[in-house]
Amino acid sequence: MCTFIISGVAYGCAHCRYFLHEVCSNIPKRIRHHFLPMHSLTLRPIPSIALCYLKVESELLAVAEKRGFGTEFRCVACGYNKSLFGFYYHCDVCNFDLHLECASVPTTLIHKVKYPLDLFTIFPLESEGAAVFCDICNQVMNRESSWVFYNREFDYICHFECGAEEEFGLIGDDSFLSEVQKLLVLQTSLPGQKPKVRQLGEVTHFSHRHPLKAIKHTNEASIMSCCICSNKSSSGYICQQCNYFIDESCFPLPPKIRHQYHPNHTLILASYTDLPNIHCTACSQEVGAAYHWSACKFSLHRTCAGAPLALTLGTNKKVSYKLLYSFPFEGEMAVINCSDCSSKLNSKHSFLYYNFDLDEVLHVQCALDREADTYATKLRLASERLKSIRIGEDYS
């Protein structure tokens, strides 16, 4: 499993001369990772190691190649193909590969690093024109490949592996193996869409590996920023170990949905730290938390994602509107203005609500604002509607 010398308790097959540390024997065969919650990652040998074990006999080599063991391997987190271990985690559907040690690194570092750091899969300083240097090793950051850790408040950024090394160390001994094994076991129990009660007052959430506790404060000094949407709130769920907070409006959101405007891909809920400088495909506004598919650069606010196909507005005179993904008359040359805010509407590349009888058009957000009397109501309605288009699967 790993290349470290065995000095303590171990398991082995004398006939095959195959030996495992006790901690390596407990490495889980399947895990779920926060950044790919819809698929399980399966443990498999790194190609060169696999071929070495198989002794490159013709029949076994064919089996290895058929299973993909002979293909190129590159960890999506650190960008390297070499590992302290001879195995890695893989998703066949997404071609998503992670070193064991990289899979064990949490999405937030808070203990030994200089500042609290959040993990980003998309480079958070995309608009920066000059070269960006890692604040730990002082080497230039690669914007296109591998994950990074970043603190927005202090503008502190580092390579994934530099942050992990500073937090946990990379010493080839039993203590490091134990740390990897312990963290991986936490990864296997990623909670699912349905909150699962642990102890009195504790629940789990798919976005965090520790149990959360419900809180409700009355004083303004206790207001916290939600780690998913960044909105400030006094009520929600908190991990007291990590100071990880989710407000009441984000907690019930499903981790993944399928939307009829983008039916070929599952959209994954991403936090505001994962999607810096990204705009919603539906309304063109900058997103906070959103449902996202990175390969297509497709993002939807939760309110846009939950926008109903038909909406009836008005108190005395009820008017029904239909949700469209572009203006229905393609040859229209005139400027089209929203009937609510009177500003220009992007008729080709944004969602809109339209009433054919009245020839009345509304921005999707203007329509949703008109429907809800408060912003809290707007978020609550979005959460309720998203439940109907969630992908049903229990991770717990």
C-alpha positions in Angstrom: 0.0 0.0 0.0 2.8 2.4 0.9 6.6 2.5 0.6 7.3 3.0 4.3 9.3 0.4 6.4 7.1 -1.7 8.7 8.1 -1.3 12.3 5.0 -2.2 14.2 1.8 -4.3 13.8 1.2 -5.4 10.3 -0.7 -7.9 8.1 0.9 -10.0 5.4 0.8 -13.0 3.0 4.1 -14.9 3.3 3.4 -16.8 0.0 3.0 -13.6 -2.0 5.3 -11.5 0.2 2.5 -8.9 0.4 2.5 -6.9 3.6 0.4 -4.0 5.0 0.8 -1.7 7.9 -2.1 -1.9 10.3 -3.1 1.6 9.5 -2.9 0.9 5.7 -5.2 -2.1 6.2 -7.9 0.3 7.4 -7.7 2.6 4.4 -11.3 2.6 3.0 -11.9 1.0 -0.4 -14.5 3.6 -1.3 -15.0 7.3 -0.2 -17.0 10.3 -1.2 -15.2 13.6 -1.6 -16.8 17.1 -0.9 -16.0 18.2 -4.4 -17.5 15.2 -6.1 -20.4 14.3 -3.8 -22.5 12.5 -6.4 -20.0 9.7 -7.1 -18.0 7.2 -5.0 -14.3 7.2 -5.5 -12.8 3.7 -5.6 -9.3 2.7 -4.4 -7.1 1.4 -7.1 -3.3 0.9 -7.8 -1.2 3.6 -9.3 -0.4 2.4 -12.9 3.3 1.7 -12.4 2.8 0.0 -9.1 -0.1 -2.1 -10.5 2.0 -3.4 -13.4 4.9 -4.1 -11.1 2.7 -6.3 -8.9 1.3 -8.0 -11.9 4.8 -8.8 -13.2 3.7 -7.8 -16.7 2.6 -11.3 -17.6 0.7 -11.0 -20.9 -2.7 -12.1 -19.8 -2.6 -10.1 -16.6 -1.3 -7.1 -18.4 -4.3 -7.2 -20.7 -6.6 -7.3 -17.7 -4.7 -4.3 -16.1 -5.0 -2.2 -19.3 -8.7 -3.1 -19.7 -9.3 -1.8 -16.1 -7.4 1.3 -16.9 -4.3 0.5 -14.6 -1.9 1.3 -17.5 -3.3 4.7 -18.2 -1.8 8.1 -17.2 -2.5 9.1 -13.7 -2.5 12.7 -12.4 -4.0 13.9 -9.1 -6.5 16.7 -9.6 -5.6 18.3 -6.3 -1.8 18.6 -6.4 -1.1 17.9 -10.1 1.5 15.2 -9.5 1.5 11.6 -10.6 4.0 10.3 -7.9 2.7 9.4 -4.4 3.8 8.2 -1.0 1.3 5.4 -1.5 0.9 2.8 -4.3 -2.8 3.4 -4.6 -5.1 6.4 -5.3 -8.9 7.1 -5.5 -10.6 7.2 -8.9 -14.0 7.9 -10.4 -14.6 6.2 -13.7 -17.5 8.5 -14.7 -15.6 11.8 -14.3 -12.0 10.6 -14.7 -11.4 12.1 -11.3 -8.1 11.0 -9.6 -6.9 11.8 -6.1 -3.9 10.6 -4.1 -4.7 9.0 -0.8 -2.9 11.7 1.1 -4.6 14.5 -1.0 -8.1 12.9 -0.5 -7.5 13.1 3.3 -6.8 16.9 3.3 -9.9 18.8 4.6 -11.4 21.7 2.7 -10.4 24.2 5.4 -7.1 24.5 7.2 -7.1 26.4 10.5 -4.5 25.0 12.9 -0.8 25.4 11.9 -1.2 27.6 8.8 -0.6 31.4 9.0 -4.2 32.2 8.3 -7.4 30.1 8.0 -7.4 28.8 4.4 -10.3 27.6 2.2 -9.8 25.1 -0.6 -10.5 26.2 -4.1 -10.9 24.0 -7.2 -11.0 27.0 -9.5 -8.3 29.6 -9.3 -9.7 32.4 -7.2 -7.6 35.3 -8.7 -8.5 34.7 -12.3 -8.8 38.5 -13.0 -5.3 39.1 -11.7 -3.1 40.0 -14.8 0.3 39.6 -13.2 1.9 36.3 -12.1 0.6 35.1 -8.7 3.2 33.6 -6.3 2.6 31.0 -3.6 2.9 32.7 -0.2 4.6 29.6 1.2 7.1 28.5 -1.4 7.3 31.7 -3.4 6.9 29.8 -6.7 4.6 30.9 -9.5 1.0 29.5 -9.2 -0.4 27.5 -12.2 -3.9 28.9 -12.8 -5.0 26.0 -15.1 -4.3 22.9 -13.0 -4.5 21.7 -9.4 -6.3 23.1 -6.4 -5.2 26.0 -4.2 -5.8 27.3 -0.7 -6.8 30.9 -0.3 -7.7 33.4 2.4 -9.7 36.3 0.8 -9.4 38.7 3.8 -5.6 38.6 3.9 -5.1 37.9 0.2 -3.0 34.9 1.1 -2.7 32.1 -1.4 -0.7 28.9 -1.6 -0.3 25.6 -3.5 -2.6 22.8 -2.3 0.5 20.7 -1.3 2.2 23.7 0.4 -0.8 24.3 2.6 -1.3 20.6 3.4 2.4 20.3 4.3 2.3 23.3 6.6 -0.8 22.0 8.3 0.0 18.3 8.6 3.7 17.8 7.6 4.8 15.1 5.1 7.1 13.0 7.2 7.3 9.3 6.1 6.5 7.7 9.5 3.7 5.9 11.2 2.2 9.1 12.7 1.7 10.5 9.1 0.1 7.2 8.0 -2.2 7.3 11.0 -3.2 10.9 10.2 -4.0 10.0 6.6 -6.0 6.9 7.6 -7.9 8.9 10.3 -8.8 11.7 7.9 -9.9 9.3 5.2 -12.3 7.5 7.5 -13.9 10.9 8.1 -14.2 11.3 4.3 -16.1 7.9 4.0 -18.9 9.1 6.2 -19.8 12.3 4.2 -23.4 13.0 5.3 -26.2 12.9 2.9 -29.0 15.1 1.8 -31.2 14.1 4.8 -29.9 15.5 8.1 -29.0 12.6 10.4 -29.2 13.1 14.1 -26.0 12.1 16.0 -26.4 13.4 19.5 -29.0 15.6 21.0 -29.1 18.8 19.1 -26.5 17.6 16.5 -27.1 17.0 12.8 -24.8 16.3 9.8 -24.5 18.2 6.5 -23.0 17.1 3.2 -20.7 20.1 3.0 -18.8 19.4 6.2 -17.3 16.3 7.8 -18.1 17.1 11.5 -21.5 17.2 13.2 -23.2 20.6 13.4 -25.2 22.1 16.3 -28.2 24.4 15.9 -27.8 27.9 17.2 -29.9 31.0 17.4 -28.5 34.3 18.8 -30.4 37.4 19.6 -27.5 39.9 19.8 -25.9 41.5 16.8 -22.4 40.7 18.1 -23.1 37.0 17.4 -24.0 37.4 13.8 -21.9 35.1 11.6 -21.2 34.7 7.8 -22.5 31.6 6.2 -19.7 29.4 4.8 -21.9 28.5 1.7 -23.5 31.8 0.7 -21.5 34.4 2.8 -24.8 36.0 4.0 -24.7 37.1 7.6 -27.1 35.5 10.0 -27.7 34.9 13.7 -29.5 31.5 13.2 -28.2 28.3 11.6 -25.9 25.4 12.3 -22.3 25.5 13.5 -19.3 23.2 13.9 -17.7 24.4 17.1 -14.5 22.6 16.3 -13.9 24.4 12.9 -16.2 27.5 13.4 -17.9 26.3 10.2 -21.4 28.0 10.0 -24.4 27.3 7.7 -27.4 29.6 7.9 -30.9 28.3 8.0 -31.6 29.1 4.3 -28.7 27.1 3.0 -29.0 24.1 5.3 -31.9 22.4 3.4 -30.5 23.0 -0.1 -29.8 19.7 -1.9 -26.2 19.0 -2.8 -27.0 18.4 -6.5 -29.9 18.9 -9.0 -30.8 18.4 -12.6 -32.1 21.4 -14.4 -34.1 21.2 -17.6 -32.1 24.0 -19.1 -28.9 22.0 -18.7 -30.2 18.4 -18.7 -27.0 16.6 -19.7 -25.1 17.3 -16.5 -25.8 17.2 -12.8 -25.3 20.6 -11.2 -23.4 20.6 -7.9 -24.0 23.1 -5.1 -20.8 25.2 -4.7 -20.0 27.8 -2.0 -19.1 31.4 -2.7 -15.4 30.5 -2.0 -15.5 27.9 -4.8 -17.0 30.4 -7.4 -15.2 33.7 -7.2 -15.9 36.2 -10.1 -18.5 33.8 -11.6 -21.8 35.1 -13.0 -25.2 33.3 -13.0 -26.1 32.0 -16.5 -29.8 32.9 -15.8 -29.6 36.5 -14.6 -26.0 37.5 -15.3 -25.5 38.7 -11.7 -22.4 37.6 -9.7 -23.0 34.4 -7.9 -22.5 33.6 -4.2 -23.6 30.1 -3.6 -24.7 28.5 -6.8 -25.4 25.2 -8.7 -22.5 24.8 -11.0 -21.0 22.6 -13.7 -17.4 23.7 -14.2 -16.7 22.0 -17.6 -19.5 24.1 -19.2 -19.0 27.1 -17.1 -22.7 26.9 -16.2 -23.9 28.4 -12.9 -27.3 29.1 -11.4 -28.2 31.1 -8.3 -30.3 29.0 -6.0 -33.2 31.3 -6.6 -32.7 31.1 -10.4 -32.3 27.3 -10.2 -35.5 27.1 -8.2 -37.5 29.5 -10.4 -40.9 27.8 -11.3 -41.9 27.0 -14.9 -45.0 29.2 -14.4 -45.5 32.1 -12.0 -48.8 33.9 -11.2 -48.3 37.4 -9.9 -50.6 40.3 -8.8 -53.0 40.8 -6.0 -56.2 42.0 -7.6 -55.5 41.1 -11.2 -53.7 37.8 -11.5 -51.3 37.5 -14.4 -49.6 34.3 -15.3 -46.0 34.2 -16.7 -44.1 31.4 -18.3 -40.4 30.8 -17.7 -38.3 31.0 -20.9 -34.6 30.7 -21.5 -34.5 33.4 -24.1 -37.0 35.8 -25.7 -39.4 33.7 -27.8 -39.3 35.9 -30.9 -35.8 35.5 -32.3 -36.1 38.1 -35.0 -37.1 40.9 -32.6 -34.8 43.9 -33.3 -36.3 46.4 -30.8 -34.8 46.9 -27.3 -36.7 44.8 -24.8 -37.2 46.3 -21.3 -38.3 44.6 -18.2 -41.9 45.5 -17.3 -40.9 45.7 -13.6 -37.6 47.6 -13.4 -37.7 49.2 -16.9 -34.0 48.3 -17.5 -32.8 46.5 -20.7 -33.2 42.8 -20.8 -30.7 40.4 -22.4 -33.1 38.6 -24.7 -30.7 35.9 -25.9 -28.7 34.8 -23.0 -30.8 35.1 -19.8 -33.9 33.6 -18.2 -37.1 35.6 -18.3 -40.8 35.4 -17.5 -43.2 36.2 -20.3 -46.9 36.7 -20.7 -47.9 36.2 -24.4 -51.3 37.8 -24.1 -50.1 41.0 -22.6 -46.7 40.9 -24.3 -45.1 41.5 -20.9 -41.6 40.4 -20.0 -39.8 40.3 -16.6 -36.3 39.6 -15.5 -36.3 36.3 -13.6 -35.1 38.0 -10.4 -37.6 40.9 -10.8 -40.4 38.3 -11.0 -39.2 36.4 -8.0 -38.8 39.6 -6.0 -42.4 40.6 -6.9 -43.6 37.2 -5.8 -41.9 37.3 -2.3 -42.5 40.0 0.2 -39.0 39.6 1.8 -35.6 38.2 0.8 -36.0 35.5 3.4 -39.3 34.4 1.8 -37.6 34.3 -1.6 -34.8 32.0 -0.3 -37.4 29.8 1.5 -39.4 29.4 -1.7 -36.3 28.5 -3.7 -35.3 25.8 -1.1 -38.8 24.3 -1.3 -38.8 24.2 -5.1 -35.3 22.8 -5.4 -36.4 19.7 -3.4 -38.4 18.6 -6.4 -35.4 18.6 -8.8 -32.8 17.3 -6.4 -30.9 14.1 -7.3 -32.2 11.6 -4.8 -29.4 9.6 -3.1 -28.6 9.1 0.6 -24.9 9.4 1.4 -25.3 8.8 5.1 
